[in-house]
């Protein structure tokens, strides 16, 4: 399975996609919050419930070092 990882350092957000996703293909998003109530992770699901990708907010803290280089 190919994983696509992109990190936008200017906004400190990363996206881990499990495959290419077309416009509108993410039918459902689930947010996960940090202890302080801020959104830390957004999970994208397809209409059939398949996990398509994960967006990490505050990515510098959450991504392993080898993915940040």
N, C-alpha and C positions, 0 to 999 in steps of 0.2 A: 504494500500500500504506500503510495507516494504522499508525503506530507509537504505542504507548502507553508513555509513560515515567512512572514514578513513583519518587519518592525519599523514603525515610523517614529524615529527618535524625537522629532519635533513636537509630537503630542504624547510621547511615551506610551504608545499602544502597539500591541502585536496581534497578528491574526495567524492562527494555526488552522489551515484547511486540510481536510482529509481527501479532497478532490476538488477539481475546478467547479465553481458554483456560478450558475447563470443568474441574470437579473430576475429578482422575484422568486427564486427557487427556495430561499429560506422562508418557510411558511410560518414558523413559530420561533420566537426568541425567548429564552429563559435567562433572567439575570440572577447572579449570585452576589451578595453583598459582603463587605468586610465587617469587622466587629463594630466599626463606627457608623455603619449604615450606608457607606458609599458603595457604588457599584464597582466590583472588582473584576467580574468575568461575565461575558455574555455568550450563551450557547445558542448556536443556530441549528435548527432542525428542519428537515424537509417535510413535506406533507405526509409521508409514510412513517415519520418518526425517526428517520435516520439522522444521526448526528453528522452535520456537514462541516462544522468548524467551531472554533473557540476564539473569542476575542479577549485579550488580556489588557485591562487598563492598569496603569502603573506597571507596565511590562518590565521595566528595568529591575524591579524588585522580584518579579515573579518568574522571569525567564532564566533558565540555567545560563551560566556565564558563556559556555561554548556557543550558544545560539545568539548571543549579543555581540560577538566579535565579528 
